[in-house]
Amino acid sequence: MTWRKHLVLAFIVCTSFATHAAAQTGRLSGVVRDETGEEIRGAIVVAESTDSSSLRQTTATDDRGRFFLLFTRSGVWNLTVESPGFDAVKLQIPLRIAAQTPTVEVRLDRRHETPEAFGALAGVDSKGLGQQLTAAAALMDSGQYDQAIAAYRDIKTRLPVMTSVSIQLGKAYIGKKSYIEAEAAFQELLKLNAEDADGCYGMGTLREAQGRSTEAVDWYKKAATSDVLWTTPLLKLAVIARTSGDRDSARRYLTRVLELDSTSPDADQARALQKHLQ
């Protein structure tokens, strides 16, 4: 295929299957790594239907290199992944509404030649967007929530289909205790897909911040069900169970975290909590 001529050792692997799909939308999830296996934060991911260029979804990878995209039409979709300093990758993936959808793994290799702007990213300044996302994340990390909100809102104005921005906005609003705005940000995503794992997790963190632990548990369980390989909602459930005195449930959740990924930061916290429970 001619569009692969500038790619070096790019590949995609179907690693698992999501078992829950919204009635009118599908959900594609994946992770982006470099040649060493390290997750790439802030990589730009665009999905575009081969049947209609107007059907496009754009997002960026989170701290763990993960991305999530919603699609509203069955068929073949072009997936374009790009990050500053790396060769871009373009893939074609067949997707069907209300069917098991693959979780994909994409590897980006360090750039060795001049990049080519193609397909879905032809009109997107991916380098500038990546820099903006990195700057906004740095503002979040330093507790400058108002500035982070302004940065994310600017990105959302230019790319309204970039669903991951709603998650970041919700987090920033929780940081400044603007709970009504936080809920609106998460619900914007959940309206597109009521089972979106990030949206459900965001609602869990919101309810926990509001001191509504019972509701937080329900949302964390939804997140864990929507993304069965994600350990963070399980860790949250373990902490809440331990705090409420339900040690058996806490142990069960912690064991599941370790079974899923024994080398993650979540696993380190799970081991520490297990020692306290003993």
Order of alpha helices (4+ residues) and beta strands (2+ residues): beta-beta-beta-beta-beta-beta-beta-beta-alpha-alpha-alpha-alpha-alpha-alpha-alpha-alpha-alpha
